[in-house]
Amino acid sequence: MKITVWIASSLLAFAFLLVGGGKLLASAADLQQMSEGVPVALLKLAGAAEVLGAIGLVVPAATRIMPVLTPIAATGLVITMVGATIANIAIGQPSGAVLPIVLGTFATLVAWVRFGPVAVEPRGSSLASDPRTSRAARLAAPSIPRRES
């Protein structure tokens, strides 16, 4: 399951980097021609959100530094894709809503799995709970004092 989630996250990040990067790198005139009435500033904002979300899908989980940001990024991408789907339907392009629906569905699955069954633990948190870790390593690791009740 972990490998499947990593593959899905990586492919999703790649797709969002392409789509969002294309919006960010395109000139305002090019975006205006393709926008079908959607403001160029909104497309640039969506592109920035997609690129940042793509980074958030992989980097926090890969580095195990604040890995909770990975499912949060996936959730943000779901919201972005809901907006893209609504915009495509509103401008009369329901066929243009297919890609946001597919990407949003995969982002939903990544968010669900990363929040629950395959959540990535932050760096250093699994040391004390791992029975294979030696007593010396557990004692050397920084610990959080427990409050007695």
Number of C-alpha atoms within 10 A of each C-alpha: 9 13 8 10 15 16 12 17 24 16 14 22 24 17 16 24 20 16 15 23 18 15 22 19 11 12 12 17 10 11 20 16 10 11 15 13 10 14 12 19 12 11 19 21 13 21 23 18 19 27 24 19 27 26 18 24 32 23 15 19 22 13 12 18 15 14 23 19 21 28 28 19 24 28 21 21 30 23 15 19 23 18 15 21 21 16 18 19 14 10 13 12 14 13 10 15 19 14 13 20 16 12 19 24 16 19 26 19 19 26 25 17 17 24 17 11 10 13 17 22 14 15 13 11 13 11 16 17 9 10 10 8 12 12 10 8 11 15 11 9 12 12 10 6 6 6 5 4 3
